Amino acid sequence: MRFSHMFRGLLVVALLLAVAVPPAMSQAAKGRATGRVMSAGEPLGDVSILAEAPDRFPIEGTTDSNGRFSLIGFSTGEWTFTAELDGYQAATRSVRVTQGQAPTVAFDLLRIRSGFELLVGAEALEGLDADALEADLDAANAAFDAEDYFTAIAGYDEILTVIPTLTYLHLNVGNAYRAQGDYETALVSYEKVIGDPERGEQAEVEIARTRLAMGDLDAAAGIANAGANASREDLYNLGEVDFARGDIDAAAGWYEKAAAIDPNWEKPWFKLALLALNKGDVETAKQNFQKVVDMAPDSEDGAQAQATLSALP
């Protein structure tokens, strides 16, 4: 009886061990796999290699300076190999590994290109430090956003010296000169882009904007034809042109379009309030004046709107 109980106990333990041990541990795992990782014909070192299979322990390794790797410890079966390196797109390969023959796993990783590289193109950047140029562009853009237009212009001009095909930077240069009130120099920059298949139309709009700022009311037609390229400022300025010409209804239409683009911009609402007041529509005028006060109480328009509201019945 005791022997029978002991035998059953050993049988249970044996069954438990058979279930608990993964397939990779239940057989001699001596399978090997070798391989190489390349990119554009050049070997890649320090690439992380991970081999995985269901119900098996993963196997890891790293490529040497020649892009080669060698792994051991595989059980027979289908394994998925993954190669990863920062700056490159990860790649996977499914390979069957056996105990008698080591398969060769080859990878050709694609480098992840930055938005700047995609914008400029590989040919234009050949032999150049793309990371340094992108940093210079970021610095010039930051200077522009900070209204340091002198620094921004210098940065854009330096990049254009190295990559003259980056024509859209002439638009940035023109915008910086226009922001400083140097309209003539701005026009020179915009005209360099005329005829460009991608940005020529935008250059024509910027020229029209600049000429309008110079007092050329006829230039408004160029902005009016801009369609989706028209900004809130464009639409507001078109309203100002029609208002100066005495076409009040047309002016109101432009102000309304400007307000539709940015409902929280107080300037078109102030003009719409004045137009309503001139037409005798006091209620509409009061509503629009109140919008101006709510949006920008500390602005010049906000102060005038508040003073007008106080004087209205």
DANOR-V536363 format. One line per field, one symbol per residue. burial: + if it has 9 or more other C-alpha atoms within 8 Angstrom, else -. A space follows every 10 residues. Layout:
BEGIN
burial->???
END
This chain:
BEGIN
burial->---------- ---------- -+++----++ +++++++++- --++++++++ +++--+--++ ++++++++++ ++++++-+++ +++++--+++ +---+++++- -++-+-+++- -----+++-+ ----+----+ --++-++-++ ++++---++- +++++++-++ --+---+-++ ++++++++-- -++-++++++ +-++----++ --++++++++ ++---+--++ -+++-+---+ -+-+++-+++ +++---++-+ +++++++++- ----++-+++ +++++++--- +--+++++++ +++-+++--- +++-++-++- ---
END
